[in-house]
Amino acid sequence: MTIENPELSSDESLPVVLQEMNEKGYKNSFYIHNSSLFCEKCKKSHDPKEAEVIEVHRFEGESNPDDESIVFGIQCKICNSKGTLVSAFGPSMSQGEAEVIRLLSDHRDKNKN
Ligand SMILES: [Zn+2]
């Protein structure tokens, strides 16, 4: 498995990256729900520790660096569809959501080696 563009994306905006990912086949969507990862296609929840994270993109907020967005390219282990999870870092983020983001980011770091 290859990790594409793991670094901070400074030259591309979030909509551009989402469009590119859509063209690469990330047609599905994932959501964070009750501290787990929810696949829109098969309507199943995943343990974020077990998620197949293929790529990660981070974006710093233009007006406020604390407003960071993160996009994960994930493949569902149940229905095998690839999709995106978009999340915004910030003070309004719930603890469950922050934990899922942390686990997904950790997962990516482990795969790098
Ligand atoms: Zn699925």
Residues whose N, C-alpha, C, O or C-beta is under 5 A from the ligand:
A	BS01	ZN	C39 K41 C42 C76 I78 C79
